[in-house]
Amino acid sequence: MSAATGVVSAFDRSVGLGEVSTADGQRYPFHCIEIADGTRDIEVGTPVTFELLGKLGRYEAARITKV
C-alpha cells in the first residue's frame, strides 16, 4: 500500500496512543510502537507519512515517519 500523509492530531504519552488526521478529515489511531524512528514519542501537529494497516476490523496508522 502506498504511503498516506497527515498530521498527528492527538498523542497521549502516558498510554502511548495517538491519532493521525488526513487532509480529507479521516482519523487513524496508532500505538507508539508504530513510530518508525523508534523514539516512541511524537508531538501533536507533526506532519507525517504513514501506511494503513487493517487491524481488528478497522484501519490504523503504521510505520509513521516524520516529514
Secondary structure, DSSP 8 states (H G I E B T S, - for coil): ---EEEEEEEEETTTTEEEEE-TTS-EEEEEGGGBTTS-S---TT-EEEEEEEEETTEEEEEEEEE-
